[in-house]
Structures are given as structure tokens and as C-alpha cells.
Amino acid sequence: MKCLECGAELLENARFCSKCGHTVATPDRESTAPQMPSETPVPRKPSPGAAYAKRVRIPTSTRAAAVGIILLVAFGAGLGG
């Protein structure tokens, strides 16, 4: 059996495609699948903090280089003033 989404070969009794993650529909599973409402759902507005939800990790070497540059600039300004 092949995935209807990407065409990858599916394992027997697979519920999802191992390549693209698409749900595998078989005749016995289609009858037990939850029914979706016929109405179009109203899209949710993103929460105010949604843009800040993902935390970006800065590598240690980058942080160390930034601190070093700041210290050099501060030390240089102290000697020049």
C-alpha cells in the first residue's frame, strides 16, 4: 500500500506515513474516524505573547564573543576618555 500524499510505501497496519506523517485511511478506519463539523470553524486570533513563545538559544561561543567585544569597547572607551 502507498501513501496517498507522498507515494511512499507504507508498512502493514500503519496509521501514519513514516515519510510525510499523513494519516493513512483504510476502509475500516474511515468508519470509526471522528466526524468533522460541516461548518467552517472560526480561526482563532493568536494570543498577544504568541510571538515570544518560541525561545531562541544562542550558542555559548556567540555569547562569549559578544561579551568580549562589549568589554573591549568599554575598556577602550575608559582609556580614551
Residue, then its C-alpha position, 0 to 999 in steps of 0.5 A: m500500500k502507498c501513501l496517498e500524499c507522498g507515494a511512499e510505501l507504507l508498512e502493514n497496519a500503519r496509521f501514519c506515513s513514516k515519510c510525510g506523517h499523513t494519516v493513512a485511511t483504510p476502509d475500516r478506519e474511515s468508519t470509526a474516524p471522528q466526524m468533522p463539523s460541516e461548518t467552517p470553524v472560526p480561526r482563532k486570533p493568536s494570543p498577544g505573547a504568541a510571538y515570544a513563545k518560541r525561545v531562541r538559544i544562542p550558542t555559548s561561543t556567540r555569547a562569549a564573543a559578544v561579551g568580549i567585544i562589549l568589554l573591549v569597547a568599554f575598556g577602550a572607551g575608559l582609556g580614551g576618555 
